[in-house]
């Protein structure tokens, strides 16, 4: 049977954590309140893949431009294009200056 090449293909192994980092993260990352204009980095958490952005955005930085329910709307640059990503706080972290 031919292997599927869908949107999430290879994501499980590419985004997998080191054995000592596995399990639930602490709650402090969910308690961070982001404001419009804050700089964030995409840090995809493989334990909740449903709300994760595509793996090509892992490690990129962006600016928060709005909020939609629990999720944040983030604008990032990919090459010469501006992309708008909607994702939950599990997959972003504040950018340290």
Beta strands, then each sheet from edge to edge (+ up, - down):
strand 1: 39-42
strand 2: 61-68
strand 3: 71-78
strand 4: 81-87
strand 5: 92-94
sheet 1: 4+ 3- 2+ 1- 5+
end
